[in-house]
Amino acid sequence: MRLLARLIAIADDPADTDDERLRKRVGVVAGYLTIVAPLSVPLQLPSLTSLVLGVGLSMFSAADLIVLRLTGRFDRYVVALLAAGVVFVPSATAVGGGLTGGSAGTAWGFLVPGYAIMALGPRRATNWFVVFLGMVAVMIAIDPFVKGAAGTLSYPIKLVGVVSGTVAPLTIAFLLLRYTDQRRRAAEARADALLTNAIPSSIATRLRHGEERIAEAYPATTVLFADIVESTPWERQTDPAIVVGLLDRLFTRFDALAASCGVEKIKTIGDAYMAAAGAPIPREDHAEAALRLARAIVDAVTDEGTASGIAVQVRIGLASGPVVGGVIGRQRAAFDLWGDTVNLASRMESSGLPGRIQVAASTRELLVTSHAFEAREVDVKGLGPMTAYLLAPSGSGQDPLVPAVQR
């Protein structure tokens, strides 16, 4: 299978798009089939002329593939292959006694525009379809003169010639179409996976359905910011591969935890992680879901620090309230959130403590009957002094169902 994949990929270029790579591979597969398919002509029409025609096209196709491998000029390769077909089909039809003989030339001829549409695209294939119609016109015009060229063929030979001359090209067309569709679906699946990784699945679905501008107001959300504490000095002194490996392990785990908590990852910014509950899919327990994720992130960072021996901690901030969300950008589209709630959540993180979860009053009000908090006064950049709330650590001796601070 690996050898087959390499043979099919001889025209690939690292800069190719998925569509370009698909067209090239279809064109190469067509070339390999054109080495084999013409060899059936001498079997259908036993004669020296048909043998020369079949072997000649087969050798030409092989040489064309070799030149493609050496030069990488795919368009030249396809045009040469199609031009050879334009010459071969009318010639083989004439040798076989014309359209009314035993050659089924129109079916073979249709492979020319068929190859073209799969290898060159629909716009350029239109010209080759016109060429196909011209081939048919030529075969019709010469049919009276070549009608007896194959001599008197027995009925069985005529039947075998017509059936094989029809089934063979249609089978080739089917195999190429099937290969094209499989590769197209695989490419679409990869594109969908990349889109879903960058954008929430509900938003990605709307984009696939044709929506060009997506902007929504989400009245009840909880936004989470998590930041790896004091990582910048460590990152400067550490091998980049170790830094990236650590962040990759952490953020991959954060992604899995967010999915399990029903919270939507929004983005990463350096070594900071942003997520939201209640957007883009509303949920009543958004504050509880976000806090559940926050706790899981603290535990994950602690586990990673223990396993790696790296002194790593995380600082987390939460805020609840309305946000606006939408998709921005064209080249690298991204779903993002804006609003005072987002800014406040970011400030809760930056003014928090390592290893702790700090929430704004808006979040604490939604959780006051189920979790214990410690009030603290913080000076929030851009907002001034305010009261923030640290989630009481596990095992603090406080009853988790009784708020530690009453407003």
The 8 nearest C-alpha neighbors of each residue, nearest first, counted from 0:
[[1, 3, 2, 4, 5, 6, 7, 8],
 [0, 2, 4, 3, 5, 6, 7, 8],
 [1, 3, 5, 0, 4, 6, 7, 8],
 [4, 2, 0, 6, 5, 1, 7, 8],
 [3, 5, 1, 7, 2, 6, 0, 8],
 [6, 4, 8, 2, 3, 7, 1, 9],
 [7, 5, 3, 4, 8, 9, 2, 27],
 [6, 8, 4, 5, 24, 9, 27, 3],
 [7, 9, 5, 11, 6, 10, 24, 4],
 [10, 8, 6, 11, 7, 68, 5, 27],
 [9, 11, 8, 71, 23, 68, 12, 73],
 [12, 10, 8, 9, 20, 13, 23, 15],
 [11, 13, 15, 14, 10, 20, 71, 9],
 [14, 12, 15, 11, 16, 20, 10, 17],
 [13, 15, 12, 16, 11, 20, 19, 17],
 [16, 14, 12, 19, 13, 20, 17, 11],
 [15, 17, 19, 18, 20, 14, 21, 13],
 [16, 18, 20, 19, 21, 186, 15, 183],
 [19, 17, 21, 16, 20, 22, 15, 183],
 [20, 18, 16, 22, 21, 15, 17, 23],
 [19, 21, 17, 23, 18, 22, 15, 11],
 [20, 22, 18, 24, 19, 23, 17, 25],
 [23, 21, 118, 25, 19, 24, 20, 117],
 [22, 24, 26, 20, 21, 25, 19, 118],
 [23, 25, 27, 21, 26, 22, 7, 8],
 [24, 26, 28, 22, 27, 23, 118, 29],
 [27, 25, 118, 29, 23, 24, 28, 22],
 [26, 28, 30, 24, 29, 25, 7, 23],
 [29, 27, 25, 31, 30, 26, 24, 32],
 [30, 28, 26, 32, 27, 31, 33, 25],
 [29, 31, 27, 33, 28, 32, 60, 26],
 [30, 32, 28, 34, 33, 29, 27, 35],
 [31, 33, 29, 35, 34, 30, 36, 28],
 [34, 32, 30, 36, 31, 35, 29, 60],
 [33, 35, 57, 31, 32, 60, 36, 61],
 [34, 36, 32, 33, 38, 37, 57, 31],
 [35, 37, 33, 38, 39, 32, 34, 167],
 [38, 36, 53, 39, 40, 35, 57, 33],
 [37, 39, 53, 36, 40, 35, 54, 41],
 [40, 38, 42, 37, 41, 36, 43, 53],
 [39, 41, 43, 42, 38, 37, 53, 44],
 [42, 40, 45, 50, 44, 49, 43, 39],
 [41, 43, 39, 40, 44, 45, 38, 160],
 [42, 44, 160, 40, 41, 45, 39, 159],
 [45, 43, 41, 42, 40, 46, 95, 49],
 [44, 46, 41, 42, 43, 49, 47, 50],
 [47, 45, 49, 48, 44, 50, 41, 149],
 [46, 48, 50, 49, 51, 45, 41, 52],
 [47, 49, 51, 50, 46, 52, 94, 41],
 [48, 50, 52, 41, 46, 51, 47, 53],
 [51, 49, 41, 47, 53, 48, 52, 54],
 [50, 52, 48, 54, 49, 53, 55, 47],
 [51, 53, 49, 55, 50, 54, 48, 56],
 [54, 52, 37, 38, 50, 55, 56, 51],
 [53, 55, 57, 51, 56, 52, 50, 58],
 [54, 56, 52, 58, 53, 57, 51, 59],
 [57, 55, 59, 53, 58, 54, 60, 52],
 [56, 58, 34, 54, 60, 55, 59, 37],
 [59, 57, 61, 55, 60, 56, 54, 62],
 [58, 60, 56, 62, 61, 57, 63, 55],
 [61, 59, 63, 57, 62, 58, 34, 30],
 [60, 62, 58, 64, 63, 59, 34, 65],
 [61, 63, 65, 59, 64, 60, 58, 66],
 [64, 62, 60, 66, 61, 65, 59, 76],
 [65, 63, 67, 61, 62, 66, 68, 60],
 [64, 66, 62, 68, 67, 63, 69, 61],
 [67, 65, 69, 63, 68, 64, 70, 62],
 [68, 66, 64, 71, 70, 65, 69, 72],
 [67, 69, 65, 66, 71, 70, 9, 64],
 [70, 68, 66, 67, 71, 65, 72, 64],
 [69, 71, 67, 72, 68, 66, 73, 65],
 [70, 72, 67, 68, 73, 10, 69, 66],
 [73, 71, 70, 75, 67, 74, 76, 10],
 [72, 74, 76, 75, 71, 77, 67, 10],
 [75, 73, 77, 76, 72, 78, 119, 79],
 [76, 74, 78, 73, 77, 72, 79, 67],
 [75, 77, 73, 79, 74, 78, 67, 63],
 [78, 76, 80, 74, 79, 75, 81, 73],
 [77, 79, 81, 75, 80, 76, 82, 74],
 [80, 78, 82, 76, 77, 81, 75, 83],
 [79, 81, 77, 83, 78, 82, 76, 84],
 [80, 82, 84, 78, 83, 79, 111, 77],
 [83, 81, 85, 79, 84, 80, 78, 86],
 [84, 82, 80, 86, 81, 85, 87, 79],
 [83, 85, 87, 81, 82, 86, 88, 80],
 [86, 84, 82, 83, 87, 88, 81, 134],
 [87, 85, 83, 84, 88, 89, 90, 82],
 [86, 88, 84, 90, 85, 89, 91, 83],
 [87, 89, 91, 90, 108, 86, 84, 85],
 [90, 88, 92, 91, 87, 138, 93, 86],
 [91, 89, 93, 87, 92, 88, 94, 86],
 [92, 90, 94, 88, 93, 89, 87, 95],
 [91, 93, 89, 95, 97, 104, 90, 94],
 [92, 94, 97, 90, 96, 95, 91, 145],
 [95, 93, 91, 92, 96, 148, 149, 90],
 [96, 94, 92, 149, 102, 93, 97, 101],
 [95, 97, 100, 146, 149, 148, 93, 145],
 [98, 96, 93, 142, 92, 100, 146, 99],
 [97, 99, 100, 142, 104, 103, 92, 102],
 [98, 100, 97, 101, 96, 146, 142, 102],
 [101, 99, 96, 97, 98, 102, 95, 146],
 [102, 100, 157, 160, 161, 95, 103, 96],
 [101, 103, 95, 104, 92, 161, 160, 100],
 [104, 102, 164, 161, 105, 106, 165, 101],
 [105, 103, 107, 92, 102, 106, 108, 88],
 [104, 106, 108, 107, 103, 109, 135, 98],
 [107, 105, 109, 108, 104, 165, 103, 168],
 [108, 106, 104, 168, 109, 105, 110, 88],
 [107, 109, 105, 110, 106, 111, 88, 104],
 [108, 110, 111, 106, 107, 112, 105, 113],
 [109, 111, 113, 108, 107, 112, 114, 168],
 [110, 112, 109, 113, 114, 81, 108, 115],
 [113, 111, 115, 128, 127, 114, 110, 124],
 [112, 114, 110, 111, 115, 116, 109, 117],
 [115, 113, 111, 117, 112, 116, 110, 118],
 [114, 116, 112, 124, 118, 119, 113, 117],
 [115, 117, 120, 124, 121, 113, 119, 114],
 [118, 116, 114, 115, 120, 119, 22, 113],
 [117, 119, 22, 26, 115, 116, 120, 114],
 [120, 118, 115, 116, 117, 123, 124, 22],
 [119, 121, 116, 122, 117, 123, 118, 124],
 [122, 120, 116, 124, 123, 125, 119, 117],
 [123, 121, 124, 125, 120, 116, 119, 126],
 [122, 124, 125, 121, 120, 126, 119, 127],
 [123, 125, 116, 115, 121, 127, 126, 122],
 [126, 124, 128, 127, 123, 122, 121, 129],
 [127, 125, 129, 128, 124, 123, 130, 122],
 [126, 128, 130, 124, 112, 129, 125, 131],
 [129, 127, 131, 112, 125, 130, 126, 124],
 [128, 130, 132, 126, 127, 131, 133, 125],
 [131, 129, 127, 133, 128, 132, 134, 126],
 [132, 130, 128, 134, 133, 129, 127, 108],
 [133, 131, 129, 135, 134, 130, 136, 128],
 [132, 134, 130, 136, 131, 135, 129, 137],
 [135, 133, 131, 137, 136, 132, 138, 130],
 [134, 136, 138, 132, 133, 137, 139, 131],
 [135, 137, 133, 139, 134, 138, 140, 132],
 [138, 136, 140, 134, 139, 135, 133, 141],
 [139, 137, 135, 141, 140, 136, 142, 89],
 [138, 140, 136, 142, 137, 141, 135, 98],
 [139, 141, 137, 138, 142, 136, 143, 144],
 [142, 140, 138, 144, 139, 143, 137, 145],
 [141, 143, 97, 139, 145, 144, 146, 140],
 [144, 142, 146, 141, 145, 140, 97, 139],
 [145, 143, 141, 142, 146, 147, 148, 97],
 [146, 144, 148, 142, 96, 147, 93, 97],
 [145, 147, 96, 97, 143, 142, 144, 148],
 [146, 148, 150, 96, 145, 149, 151, 144],
 [149, 147, 96, 145, 150, 146, 94, 95],
 [150, 148, 96, 95, 147, 94, 151, 152],
 [151, 149, 147, 148, 152, 96, 146, 95],
 [150, 152, 153, 149, 147, 148, 96, 154],
 [153, 151, 150, 156, 157, 154, 149, 155],
 [154, 152, 156, 155, 157, 151, 158, 150],
 [153, 155, 157, 156, 158, 152, 159, 151],
 [156, 154, 158, 157, 153, 159, 152, 160],
 [157, 155, 159, 153, 158, 154, 160, 152],
 [156, 158, 101, 160, 154, 155, 159, 161],
 [159, 157, 155, 161, 160, 156, 162, 154],
 [158, 160, 156, 162, 157, 161, 163, 155],
 [161, 159, 43, 101, 157, 163, 158, 164],
 [160, 162, 164, 101, 158, 103, 159, 163],
 [163, 161, 165, 159, 164, 160, 166, 158],
 [164, 162, 166, 165, 160, 167, 161, 159],
 [165, 163, 161, 103, 162, 160, 167, 166],
 [166, 164, 162, 163, 167, 106, 168, 103],
 [165, 167, 163, 169, 168, 170, 164, 162],
 [166, 168, 170, 169, 163, 165, 164, 171],
 [169, 167, 171, 170, 107, 166, 165, 172],
 [168, 170, 172, 166, 171, 167, 173, 165],
 [171, 169, 173, 167, 168, 172, 166, 174],
 [170, 172, 168, 174, 169, 173, 175, 167],
 [171, 173, 169, 175, 170, 174, 176, 168],
 [174, 172, 170, 176, 171, 175, 177, 169],
 [175, 173, 177, 171, 176, 172, 178, 170],
 [174, 176, 178, 172, 177, 173, 179, 171],
 [177, 175, 179, 173, 174, 178, 180, 172],
 [178, 176, 174, 180, 179, 175, 173, 181],
 [177, 179, 175, 181, 176, 180, 174, 182],
 [180, 178, 176, 182, 177, 181, 183, 175],
 [179, 181, 183, 177, 182, 178, 184, 176],
 [182, 180, 178, 184, 183, 179, 177, 185],
 [181, 183, 185, 179, 184, 180, 186, 178],
 [184, 182, 180, 186, 185, 181, 179, 187],
 [183, 185, 187, 181, 186, 182, 180, 188],
 [184, 186, 182, 188, 183, 187, 181, 189],
 [187, 185, 183, 189, 188, 184, 182, 190],
 [188, 186, 190, 184, 189, 185, 191, 183],
 [187, 189, 191, 185, 186, 190, 184, 192],
 [190, 188, 192, 186, 187, 191, 193, 185],
 [189, 191, 187, 193, 192, 188, 194, 186],
 [192, 190, 194, 188, 189, 193, 187, 195],
 [191, 193, 189, 195, 190, 194, 188, 196],
 [194, 192, 196, 190, 191, 195, 189, 197],
 [195, 193, 191, 197, 196, 192, 198, 190],
 [194, 196, 198, 192, 200, 197, 193, 199],
 [197, 195, 193, 194, 198, 192, 199, 200],
 [198, 196, 194, 195, 193, 333, 199, 334],
 [197, 199, 195, 334, 196, 194, 203, 333],
 [200, 198, 202, 201, 195, 203, 197, 263],
 [199, 201, 203, 195, 202, 204, 198, 196],
 [200, 202, 204, 203, 199, 205, 279, 280],
 [203, 201, 205, 199, 204, 200, 206, 198],
 [204, 202, 200, 206, 205, 201, 198, 195],
 [205, 203, 207, 201, 202, 206, 200, 208],
 [204, 206, 208, 202, 203, 207, 210, 201],
 [207, 205, 210, 203, 209, 208, 204, 202],
 [206, 208, 204, 209, 205, 203, 210, 202],
 [209, 207, 205, 206, 210, 204, 203, 211],
 [208, 210, 206, 207, 211, 205, 204, 212],
 [211, 209, 206, 205, 212, 208, 213, 207],
 [210, 212, 209, 213, 206, 205, 326, 208],
 [213, 211, 210, 214, 326, 325, 327, 206],
 [212, 214, 325, 326, 211, 215, 210, 202],
 [215, 213, 325, 324, 212, 326, 216, 323],
 [214, 216, 324, 323, 325, 217, 213, 279],
 [215, 217, 323, 322, 218, 324, 214, 321],
 [216, 218, 322, 321, 219, 323, 278, 215],
 [217, 219, 321, 216, 322, 320, 220, 323],
 [220, 218, 321, 320, 217, 277, 319, 221],
 [221, 219, 277, 320, 319, 276, 285, 321],
 [220, 222, 319, 276, 286, 318, 275, 285],
 [221, 223, 275, 318, 317, 274, 344, 341],
 [224, 222, 317, 274, 273, 316, 275, 344],
 [223, 225, 273, 316, 315, 272, 345, 348],
 [226, 224, 315, 272, 271, 314, 313, 273],
 [227, 225, 271, 314, 313, 228, 270, 272],
 [226, 228, 313, 312, 270, 230, 314, 271],
 [227, 229, 313, 312, 230, 226, 314, 353],
 [230, 228, 231, 227, 232, 233, 312, 311],
 [229, 231, 233, 228, 232, 234, 227, 311],
 [230, 232, 234, 233, 229, 235, 228, 236],
 [233, 231, 235, 234, 230, 236, 229, 237],
 [232, 234, 230, 236, 231, 235, 237, 229],
 [235, 233, 231, 237, 232, 236, 230, 242],
 [236, 234, 232, 233, 237, 231, 238, 239],
 [235, 237, 233, 234, 232, 238, 231, 239],
 [238, 236, 234, 235, 233, 239, 242, 241],
 [237, 239, 241, 240, 242, 236, 234, 235],
 [240, 238, 242, 241, 243, 237, 234, 244],
 [239, 241, 243, 238, 242, 244, 237, 245],
 [242, 240, 244, 239, 238, 243, 245, 237],
 [243, 241, 239, 245, 244, 240, 234, 246],
 [242, 244, 246, 240, 245, 241, 247, 239],
 [245, 243, 241, 247, 242, 246, 240, 248],
 [244, 246, 248, 242, 247, 243, 241, 249],
 [247, 245, 249, 243, 248, 244, 250, 242],
 [246, 248, 244, 250, 245, 249, 251, 243],
 [249, 247, 245, 251, 246, 250, 244, 252],
 [248, 250, 246, 252, 247, 251, 253, 245],
 [251, 249, 253, 252, 247, 248, 246, 254],
 [252, 250, 254, 248, 253, 249, 247, 255],
 [251, 253, 255, 249, 250, 254, 248, 256],
 [254, 252, 250, 256, 251, 255, 257, 249],
 [255, 253, 257, 251, 252, 256, 250, 258],
 [254, 256, 252, 258, 253, 257, 259, 251],
 [257, 255, 253, 259, 258, 254, 260, 252],
 [258, 256, 262, 254, 260, 255, 259, 253],
 [257, 259, 261, 255, 256, 260, 262, 254],
 [258, 260, 256, 257, 261, 255, 262, 292],
 [261, 259, 257, 258, 262, 288, 292, 256],
 [262, 260, 258, 259, 257, 263, 288, 276],
 [261, 263, 276, 257, 260, 275, 258, 264],
 [264, 262, 275, 274, 265, 276, 257, 261],
 [263, 265, 274, 266, 273, 275, 262, 257],
 [264, 266, 274, 273, 263, 335, 275, 334],
 [267, 265, 273, 264, 272, 268, 274, 335],
 [266, 268, 272, 271, 273, 269, 270, 265],
 [269, 267, 271, 270, 272, 266, 273, 226],
 [268, 270, 271, 267, 272, 226, 246, 227],
 [269, 271, 227, 268, 226, 272, 267, 246],
 [272, 270, 226, 268, 269, 267, 225, 227],
 [271, 273, 267, 225, 224, 266, 226, 268],
 [274, 272, 224, 266, 265, 223, 267, 264],
 [273, 275, 264, 265, 223, 263, 222, 224],
 [276, 274, 222, 263, 221, 262, 223, 278],
 [275, 277, 262, 285, 221, 220, 278, 289],
 [276, 278, 281, 220, 282, 285, 280, 279],
 [279, 277, 280, 276, 281, 275, 217, 220],
 [278, 280, 277, 281, 217, 201, 324, 199],
 [279, 281, 278, 277, 282, 201, 276, 263],
 [282, 280, 277, 278, 279, 283, 219, 217],
 [283, 281, 277, 285, 284, 280, 276, 219],
 [282, 284, 285, 281, 277, 219, 286, 220],
 [283, 285, 287, 286, 282, 288, 277, 276],
 [284, 286, 276, 288, 277, 287, 283, 282],
 [287, 285, 289, 221, 288, 284, 290, 362],
 [286, 288, 290, 284, 289, 285, 291, 366],
 [289, 287, 291, 285, 286, 290, 260, 284],
 [288, 290, 292, 286, 291, 287, 276, 285],
 [291, 289, 293, 287, 292, 288, 286, 294],
 [290, 292, 288, 294, 289, 293, 287, 295],
 [291, 293, 295, 289, 290, 294, 257, 260],
 [294, 292, 290, 296, 295, 291, 289, 297],
 [295, 293, 297, 291, 296, 292, 290, 298],
 [294, 296, 292, 298, 293, 297, 299, 291],
 [297, 295, 299, 293, 298, 294, 292, 300],
 [298, 296, 294, 300, 295, 299, 301, 293],
 [297, 299, 301, 295, 296, 300, 302, 294],
 [300, 298, 296, 302, 301, 297, 295, 303],
 [299, 301, 303, 297, 302, 298, 304, 296],
 [300, 302, 298, 304, 299, 303, 297, 305],
 [303, 301, 299, 305, 300, 304, 306, 298],
 [304, 302, 300, 306, 305, 301, 307, 299],
 [303, 305, 309, 301, 307, 311, 302, 308],
 [304, 306, 302, 308, 303, 307, 301, 309],
 [305, 307, 303, 304, 308, 302, 309, 301],
 [308, 306, 309, 304, 305, 303, 245, 302],
 [307, 309, 305, 304, 306, 310, 303, 311],
 [310, 308, 304, 307, 311, 305, 303, 306],
 [311, 309, 304, 308, 312, 305, 307, 301],
 [310, 312, 304, 309, 228, 300, 227, 313],
 [313, 311, 228, 354, 227, 353, 300, 310],
 [312, 314, 227, 354, 228, 226, 353, 297],
 [313, 315, 353, 226, 354, 225, 355, 348],
 [316, 314, 225, 348, 356, 224, 357, 313],
 [348, 315, 317, 347, 357, 224, 344, 358],
 [318, 316, 358, 223, 344, 222, 359, 347],
 [317, 319, 344, 359, 362, 222, 221, 358],
 [320, 318, 221, 362, 361, 220, 340, 222],
 [319, 321, 219, 220, 340, 221, 218, 322],
 [322, 320, 218, 219, 217, 220, 340, 323],
 [323, 321, 338, 217, 337, 216, 340, 336],
 [322, 324, 216, 337, 336, 215, 217, 338],
 [325, 323, 336, 215, 335, 214, 216, 337],
 [324, 326, 214, 213, 334, 335, 215, 327],
 [325, 327, 334, 333, 213, 332, 335, 214],
 [328, 326, 333, 332, 325, 334, 329, 335],
 [327, 329, 332, 331, 330, 333, 326, 334],
 [328, 330, 332, 331, 327, 333, 326, 211],
 [331, 329, 332, 328, 333, 327, 326, 194],
 [332, 330, 329, 328, 333, 327, 197, 194],
 [331, 333, 328, 329, 327, 330, 326, 334],
 [334, 332, 326, 327, 198, 335, 197, 331],
 [333, 335, 326, 325, 198, 327, 265, 324],
 [334, 336, 324, 325, 333, 265, 326, 337],
 [337, 335, 324, 323, 322, 325, 338, 341],
 [338, 336, 323, 322, 341, 324, 335, 339],
 [337, 339, 322, 340, 341, 323, 342, 336],
 [338, 340, 342, 341, 343, 337, 322, 321],
 [339, 341, 343, 338, 342, 320, 318, 319],
 [342, 340, 344, 339, 338, 343, 337, 222],
 [341, 343, 339, 345, 340, 344, 346, 338],
 [342, 344, 346, 340, 345, 341, 339, 318],
 [345, 343, 318, 317, 347, 341, 316, 346],
 [344, 346, 342, 348, 343, 347, 224, 341],
 [345, 347, 343, 349, 348, 344, 350, 379],
 [348, 346, 316, 344, 345, 350, 349, 351],
 [316, 347, 349, 315, 351, 345, 346, 350],
 [348, 350, 346, 351, 347, 345, 316, 314],
 [351, 349, 347, 348, 346, 379, 377, 352],
 [352, 350, 348, 349, 357, 347, 314, 353],
 [351, 353, 355, 314, 354, 350, 356, 357],
 [354, 352, 314, 355, 313, 312, 228, 351],
 [353, 355, 313, 314, 312, 352, 297, 356],
 [356, 354, 352, 353, 314, 357, 315, 389],
 [357, 355, 315, 390, 389, 316, 314, 358],
 [356, 358, 389, 316, 388, 351, 347, 315],
 [359, 357, 317, 388, 316, 318, 362, 387],
 [358, 360, 318, 387, 361, 362, 317, 363],
 [359, 361, 363, 362, 364, 387, 358, 388],
 [362, 360, 319, 359, 364, 363, 318, 320],
 [363, 361, 319, 365, 364, 360, 318, 359],
 [362, 364, 360, 366, 365, 367, 361, 359],
 [365, 363, 367, 362, 366, 361, 360, 368],
 [364, 366, 362, 363, 367, 286, 361, 368],
 [367, 365, 363, 369, 364, 368, 370, 362],
 [366, 368, 364, 363, 369, 402, 370, 365],
 [369, 367, 366, 400, 370, 401, 402, 365],
 [368, 370, 400, 366, 367, 399, 401, 371],
 [371, 369, 399, 400, 367, 366, 368, 402],
 [370, 372, 402, 399, 403, 391, 401, 390],
 [373, 371, 390, 391, 403, 389, 388, 402],
 [372, 374, 389, 388, 403, 404, 391, 390],
 [375, 373, 388, 387, 404, 372, 389, 386],
 [376, 374, 387, 386, 388, 377, 373, 389],
 [375, 377, 386, 385, 387, 384, 374, 378],
 [378, 376, 384, 385, 379, 386, 375, 387],
 [377, 379, 384, 383, 385, 380, 376, 382],
 [380, 378, 383, 382, 384, 377, 381, 346],
 [379, 381, 382, 383, 378, 346, 384, 350],
 [380, 382, 383, 379, 378, 346, 384, 342],
 [383, 381, 379, 380, 384, 378, 385, 343],
 [382, 384, 379, 378, 381, 380, 385, 377],
 [385, 383, 378, 377, 379, 376, 382, 386],
 [386, 384, 377, 376, 378, 387, 383, 379],
 [385, 387, 376, 375, 377, 374, 388, 384],
 [386, 388, 359, 375, 374, 358, 376, 360],
 [389, 387, 374, 358, 373, 357, 372, 375],
 [390, 388, 357, 373, 372, 356, 391, 358],
 [389, 391, 372, 356, 371, 392, 357, 373],
 [390, 392, 372, 371, 389, 373, 393, 395],
 [393, 391, 395, 390, 394, 355, 389, 371],
 [392, 394, 395, 391, 396, 399, 397, 390],
 [393, 395, 396, 392, 397, 391, 398, 399],
 [396, 394, 397, 393, 392, 391, 398, 399],
 [395, 397, 394, 398, 393, 399, 392, 391],
 [398, 396, 395, 399, 371, 403, 394, 401],
 [397, 399, 400, 401, 396, 371, 402, 370],
 [400, 398, 370, 371, 401, 397, 369, 402],
 [399, 401, 369, 398, 370, 368, 371, 402],
 [400, 402, 398, 399, 371, 403, 368, 370],
 [403, 401, 371, 404, 367, 372, 370, 368],
 [402, 404, 371, 372, 373, 401, 405, 397],
 [405, 403, 402, 373, 374, 372, 406, 371],
 [406, 404, 402, 403, 367, 374, 372, 373],
 [405, 404, 374, 360, 364, 402, 386, 403]]
